Every structure is written in C-alpha cells, then in structure tokens.
Amino acid sequence: MAGFILKRLLQAIFVILAVTLIVSFAIRLSGDPAVMLAGGSNITEKDLQNIRQALGLERPFYVQYLSFLKGLLVGDFGRSFMGGTPVSLLISKALPATLLLAFVSLLISIALSVPLGVYAAVKRGRWPDQLIRILSLIGLSFPNFWLAIMMVLFFSISLGLLPPSGMEGPESFVMPALTMGIILTATNVRLVRTSMLETLSQQYIMVARSKGLKDRVVLYKHALRNSAIPLVTYVGLQFGSLIGGIVIVERVFNWPGMGTLAFDAISARDYPVLQGAITVLALFIVLINLLVDIAYGLIDPRIRTE
C-alpha cells in the first residue's frame, strides 16, 4: 500500500505541474491585464509598459512560470493585480466556504440516494421503483441555475423564510446545498440502484439469505458494502467537481467561494489569483482521488490484497 501511495503522489506532482502550466499559458491568451488596470482612453503605450514592468509581465513566460512554481513550494501564490492583496489570503477566505458547501451538498445527496436506491432495487419493477426512477430522471433534467433561481423565488421572495444570498448563518446553506444535493441525488440514486441489483444477484447473497439472516442485515451489511465501491468512486469525483464546478450556484446565491473568486479573476485577467485558485482546486481533486483509491482497499479486501 505504501508503494502504491508513493506512486500516486509522484503522479500527482506531474498532474499539478501540467495543470499550472496549461492555466498559466491559457490565461495569458485572454488579454493584457495592464489594459484592465489602466482603464480610460488616454493611456499611452509607455504607461502600459510601466504597468507591465511593475507587475513583472515584461519577463519571458518561462521566467514568470518558474517564479510561480518557486513561490508555490513555500505557499506563496503572489499578490493580486487588483489591489495587491496576497493571493493566499484570498484563497484562505474563499476555500472554506466552497468546501463546506460541497460537503453539506454531498451529505444531503448520500442521505437521500442510498436509501432510495436500495429501496428501488428491492422493489424492482414495482411502482415504487418506477416512481423513484422517474423522479431521478426529472432531477437530472433540471439545470442547476434554474433550480437555484426557483428556490430563491419560492423560499426567499414568496415565503420569506430564507436569505436570498450571502453566507450569513446556517440558514444560508439550505438553498445552495439543496440545489446541489438534489442534482447529485438524481445521479447517485440510479447508481446505487444499478449496483445493488448486480450485487443482489450474486451467489453469496443467496447463501446469506439461506442462512436465515434478516433482510436488513443482508441488504445493508453484505449487499450495500460490496455495492459501495462504484458510489465511493463517483462521490469522490463529485466532491472534486463540486469544489471547482459550483461557480454558477455560487454566483446565483452570491456565495463567497472559490468559484466566485476564479470567475472574478478571469473577468479581471488577474493572473496570480486565477493561477492560485486553480492550483489549489487541482490539489484537492488529486488528493480526493488518492483517498478514493485508498478507500477501495478498506471496503474490498480483494483490492487491498492485489
């Protein structure tokens, strides 16, 4: 297991290097941040050159990239072009909000999808199974931004029960977490159902039932544990995508997370902020994938033996 983890860590280093290199190159194709900072129409080329020199943009690309990597080794992502705030400070404020929202969304999804998926598998072909499958299909058809807007209209404007935006307290989590949780549940419940159906047809499940074990024990101790590997895989990937992919939901609810930070950095052509945000997101996604692989061995001893 130690050799496997070391190998994955070495792979992760190459992934991070590739991501940072691509992002550093691609963002420089979006335009000149000196123009954004200068503003106005009476700016001369000399003024733009002075701004580029002050930001260090006059150096060759490889020099800028190596400087970024050097700072990355000590946790220094540089300073924002817009205001000079340390990028690490901006990330430290935005990252907890995104992680917490993603974690709560996943908890909601798992709490809903596991019992519904197991119940649909047990009632295969009957009306509860058909109803759950139809509801999951409807959930998959909802765009997340539409569902977010509908929740704001219903819970905030019509009923006045919840704050429409911002991160002010526990009640602020309800609508954004439900929005993401419902979308994730629509996918996860179908995954749990399919995996459970496959597991319930295995011979060892028939042997467990022939021994007189209760259905609850057979379902949740034997069948669900062996059906959990696909779910663990997908939930791990979902958490990684949630961290970096909930920018639309964050924008609708004015959530102060990494998605909003990256979106604002793109709009402002703020190279250091975007490089730092994407690098941190990539680190989390790589770490989550590594944890998912380790979880395989804990759930299924056969994988650990191999």
C-alpha positions as CSV (number, residue, x, y, z in Angstrom):
1,M,0.0,0.0,0.0
2,A,2.9,2.4,0.8
3,G,4.4,1.8,-2.6
4,F,1.0,2.4,-4.3
5,I,0.6,5.7,-2.4
6,L,4.1,6.9,-3.3
7,K,3.5,6.1,-6.9
8,R,0.2,8.1,-6.9
9,L,1.9,11.0,-5.2
10,L,4.6,11.2,-7.9
11,Q,1.8,11.1,-10.5
12,A,0.0,13.9,-8.6
13,I,3.1,16.1,-8.9
14,F,3.1,15.7,-12.7
15,V,-0.6,16.5,-12.8
16,I,-0.2,19.7,-10.8
17,L,2.7,20.8,-13.0
18,A,0.7,20.1,-16.1
19,V,-2.4,22.0,-14.7
20,T,-0.4,25.0,-13.6
21,L,1.5,25.2,-16.9
22,I,-1.7,25.0,-19.0
23,V,-3.5,27.5,-16.9
24,S,-0.6,29.9,-16.9
25,F,-0.3,29.8,-20.6
26,A,-4.1,29.9,-21.4
27,I,-4.9,32.9,-19.2
28,R,-2.3,34.9,-21.0
29,L,-4.2,34.5,-24.2
30,S,-7.3,36.2,-22.7
31,G,-5.8,39.7,-22.9
32,D,-3.5,42.2,-21.3
33,P,-4.2,42.9,-17.6
34,A,-2.3,46.2,-18.0
35,V,-5.2,47.5,-20.1
36,M,-7.7,46.5,-17.5
37,L,-5.7,48.2,-14.8
38,A,-5.1,51.3,-16.8
39,G,-8.7,52.0,-17.9
40,G,-9.6,55.1,-19.7
41,S,-8.8,56.0,-23.3
42,N,-5.9,58.4,-22.9
43,I,-3.4,55.8,-21.8
44,T,-0.2,55.7,-23.9
45,E,1.9,52.6,-24.7
46,K,4.6,53.9,-22.4
47,D,2.1,53.9,-19.5
48,L,1.1,50.3,-20.3
49,Q,4.8,49.3,-20.4
50,N,5.3,50.8,-17.0
51,I,2.3,48.9,-15.6
52,R,3.6,45.6,-17.2
53,Q,7.0,46.2,-15.7
54,A,5.5,46.9,-12.2
55,L,3.6,43.6,-12.4
56,G,6.5,41.7,-13.8
57,L,4.8,40.9,-17.0
58,E,7.6,42.1,-19.2
59,R,9.7,39.0,-18.3
60,P,9.6,35.9,-20.6
61,F,6.8,33.4,-19.9
62,Y,9.1,30.6,-18.6
63,V,10.6,33.0,-16.1
64,Q,7.2,34.0,-14.8
65,Y,6.1,30.4,-14.6
66,L,9.3,29.3,-12.8
67,S,8.8,32.2,-10.4
68,F,5.3,31.0,-9.7
69,L,6.5,27.4,-9.0
70,K,9.2,28.7,-6.7
71,G,6.6,30.6,-4.7
72,L,4.2,27.6,-4.8
73,L,6.8,25.5,-2.9
74,V,6.5,27.8,0.1
75,G,2.8,28.5,-0.2
76,D,3.3,31.9,-1.8
77,F,0.9,32.5,-4.8
78,G,1.9,36.1,-5.2
79,R,-0.3,39.2,-5.0
80,S,-3.4,40.1,-6.8
81,F,-3.0,42.6,-9.6
82,M,-6.2,44.3,-8.4
83,G,-5.3,45.8,-5.1
84,G,-2.1,43.9,-4.2
85,T,-3.8,41.5,-1.7
86,P,-1.9,38.3,-1.1
87,V,-3.5,35.5,-3.2
88,S,-3.1,33.1,-0.3
89,L,-5.2,35.4,1.9
90,L,-8.0,35.5,-0.7
91,I,-7.9,31.7,-1.1
92,S,-8.0,31.2,2.7
93,K,-11.2,33.2,2.8
94,A,-12.9,31.5,-0.2
95,L,-11.8,27.9,0.1
96,P,-13.6,27.1,3.4
97,A,-16.9,28.4,2.1
98,T,-16.7,26.2,-1.0
99,L,-15.5,23.1,0.9
100,L,-18.3,23.4,3.5
101,L,-21.0,23.9,0.8
102,A,-19.7,20.9,-1.2
103,F,-19.6,18.7,1.9
104,V,-23.1,19.6,3.0
105,S,-24.4,19.0,-0.5
106,L,-22.8,15.6,-0.6
107,L,-24.2,14.7,2.8
108,I,-27.7,15.6,1.5
109,S,-27.1,13.5,-1.6
110,I,-25.9,10.5,0.2
111,A,-28.6,10.6,2.8
112,L,-31.3,10.7,0.1
113,S,-29.7,8.5,-2.6
114,V,-28.6,5.4,-0.6
115,P,-32.0,4.5,1.0
116,L,-33.9,5.4,-2.2
117,G,-31.5,3.4,-4.4
118,V,-31.6,0.4,-2.1
119,Y,-35.4,0.6,-1.9
120,A,-35.8,0.9,-5.7
121,A,-33.5,-2.2,-6.1
122,V,-35.6,-4.2,-3.6
123,K,-38.8,-3.1,-5.3
124,R,-37.5,-3.7,-8.8
125,G,-40.2,-3.4,-11.5
126,R,-42.9,-2.3,-9.0
127,W,-44.5,1.2,-8.7
128,P,-42.0,2.5,-6.0
129,D,-39.1,1.6,-8.3
130,Q,-40.8,3.3,-11.3
131,L,-41.6,6.4,-9.2
132,I,-38.0,6.8,-7.9
133,R,-36.6,6.3,-11.4
134,I,-39.0,8.9,-12.8
135,L,-38.1,11.4,-10.1
136,S,-34.4,10.9,-10.6
137,L,-34.9,11.5,-14.3
138,I,-36.7,14.7,-13.6
139,G,-33.9,15.7,-11.2
140,L,-31.3,15.1,-14.0
141,S,-33.3,17.3,-16.3
142,F,-33.2,20.4,-14.0
143,P,-30.3,22.8,-14.8
144,N,-28.7,23.8,-11.5
145,F,-29.0,27.5,-12.2
146,W,-32.8,27.1,-12.9
147,L,-33.3,25.2,-9.7
148,A,-31.3,27.8,-7.7
149,I,-33.4,30.6,-9.1
150,M,-36.7,28.7,-8.4
151,M,-35.6,28.2,-4.8
152,V,-34.8,31.9,-4.4
153,L,-38.2,32.8,-5.8
154,F,-40.1,30.3,-3.6
155,F,-38.3,30.3,-0.2
156,S,-37.0,33.9,-0.2
157,I,-39.3,36.1,-2.2
158,S,-42.6,34.2,-1.9
159,L,-42.3,32.8,1.7
160,G,-39.6,35.0,3.1
161,L,-38.1,32.0,5.0
162,L,-34.5,32.1,3.9
163,P,-32.0,34.7,3.0
164,P,-31.7,35.0,-0.8
165,S,-27.9,35.3,-1.0
166,G,-24.7,35.6,1.0
167,M,-23.2,33.5,3.8
168,E,-24.7,34.8,7.0
169,G,-25.5,31.8,9.0
170,P,-26.7,28.1,9.0
171,E,-29.9,29.1,7.2
172,S,-27.8,30.4,4.3
173,F,-26.7,26.9,3.5
174,V,-30.2,25.5,2.9
175,M,-30.9,26.6,-0.6
176,P,-27.4,26.3,-2.2
177,A,-26.8,22.9,-0.5
178,L,-30.3,21.6,-1.5
179,T,-29.8,22.8,-5.1
180,M,-26.5,20.9,-5.5
181,G,-27.8,18.0,-3.3
182,I,-30.9,17.4,-5.4
183,I,-28.9,17.4,-8.6
184,L,-26.4,14.9,-7.2
185,T,-29.1,12.7,-5.8
186,A,-30.7,12.3,-9.2
187,T,-27.5,10.6,-10.4
188,N,-26.5,8.8,-7.3
189,V,-29.8,7.1,-6.7
190,R,-29.6,5.4,-10.1
191,L,-26.0,4.4,-9.5
192,V,-26.9,2.8,-6.1
193,R,-29.9,1.0,-7.7
194,T,-27.9,-0.4,-10.5
195,S,-25.0,-1.5,-8.3
196,M,-27.4,-3.1,-5.7
197,L,-29.3,-5.0,-8.4
198,E,-26.0,-6.5,-9.6
199,T,-24.9,-7.4,-6.1
200,L,-28.2,-8.9,-5.1
201,S,-27.9,-11.4,-7.9
202,Q,-24.6,-12.7,-6.6
203,Q,-24.3,-16.2,-5.0
204,Y,-23.1,-15.1,-1.6
205,I,-26.2,-13.0,-1.2
206,M,-28.3,-16.1,-1.8
207,V,-26.2,-18.0,0.7
208,A,-26.7,-15.3,3.3
209,R,-30.4,-15.4,2.9
210,S,-30.5,-19.2,3.0
211,K,-28.8,-19.0,6.4
212,G,-31.9,-17.2,7.7
213,L,-30.3,-13.7,8.1
214,K,-32.8,-10.8,8.2
215,D,-33.3,-8.8,5.0
216,R,-32.0,-5.7,6.7
217,V,-28.7,-7.5,7.6
218,V,-28.4,-8.9,4.1
219,L,-29.1,-5.6,2.4
220,Y,-27.0,-3.2,4.5
221,K,-24.2,-5.4,5.9
222,H,-23.5,-7.6,2.9
223,A,-25.0,-6.2,-0.3
224,L,-24.6,-2.5,0.3
225,R,-21.0,-2.7,1.4
226,N,-20.0,-4.5,-1.8
227,S,-22.1,-2.1,-3.8
228,A,-20.5,0.9,-2.3
229,I,-17.3,0.8,-4.5
230,P,-18.9,2.5,-7.5
231,L,-20.7,5.0,-5.3
232,V,-17.4,5.8,-3.4
233,T,-15.7,6.4,-6.8
234,Y,-18.4,8.6,-8.1
235,V,-18.9,10.6,-4.8
236,G,-15.1,11.2,-4.7
237,L,-15.2,12.6,-8.3
238,Q,-18.4,14.5,-7.5
239,F,-16.7,16.2,-4.5
240,G,-13.8,17.2,-6.7
241,S,-16.0,18.6,-9.3
242,L,-18.2,20.3,-6.7
243,I,-15.2,22.2,-5.4
244,G,-14.3,23.6,-8.8
245,G,-17.6,23.4,-10.6
246,I,-20.3,25.1,-8.5
247,V,-19.4,28.6,-9.8
248,I,-23.0,29.1,-11.3
249,V,-24.7,28.2,-8.0
250,E,-22.2,30.4,-6.1
251,R,-23.0,33.3,-8.4
252,V,-26.7,32.9,-8.1
253,F,-26.5,32.9,-4.3
254,N,-23.6,35.3,-4.1
255,W,-21.6,32.7,-2.2
256,P,-18.1,33.8,-1.3
257,G,-16.3,30.6,-2.5
258,M,-13.6,29.6,-4.9
259,G,-15.9,29.6,-7.9
260,T,-16.7,33.2,-7.4
261,L,-13.0,34.0,-6.8
262,A,-11.9,32.3,-10.0
263,F,-14.8,33.9,-12.0
264,D,-13.8,37.4,-10.8
265,A,-10.1,36.7,-11.6
266,I,-11.0,35.6,-15.1
267,S,-13.0,38.8,-15.7
268,A,-10.2,41.0,-14.3
269,R,-7.4,39.0,-16.0
270,D,-5.9,38.6,-12.6
271,Y,-3.2,36.0,-13.3
272,P,-1.9,35.3,-9.8
273,V,-5.4,34.8,-8.3
274,L,-6.6,32.5,-11.1
275,Q,-3.3,30.5,-11.0
276,G,-3.5,30.2,-7.2
277,A,-7.2,29.2,-7.2
278,I,-6.9,26.6,-10.0
279,T,-3.7,25.1,-8.4
280,V,-5.5,24.7,-5.0
281,L,-8.5,23.2,-6.7
282,A,-6.3,20.8,-8.6
283,L,-4.5,19.8,-5.4
284,F,-7.8,19.0,-3.7
285,I,-9.1,16.9,-6.6
286,V,-5.8,14.9,-6.8
287,L,-6.0,14.4,-3.0
288,I,-9.6,13.2,-3.2
289,N,-8.8,10.8,-6.0
290,L,-6.0,9.3,-3.9
291,L,-8.3,9.0,-0.8
292,V,-10.9,7.2,-3.0
293,D,-8.2,4.7,-4.2
294,I,-7.2,4.0,-0.6
295,A,-10.9,3.6,0.4
296,Y,-11.1,0.8,-2.2
297,G,-8.8,-1.3,-0.2
298,L,-10.7,-0.6,3.0
299,I,-14.1,-1.5,1.5
300,D,-13.0,-4.5,-0.6
301,P,-10.1,-6.7,0.8
302,R,-9.6,-8.2,-2.6
303,I,-8.3,-4.9,-3.9
304,R,-6.1,-4.4,-0.9
305,T,-4.5,-7.8,-1.5
306,E,-3.9,-7.1,-5.1
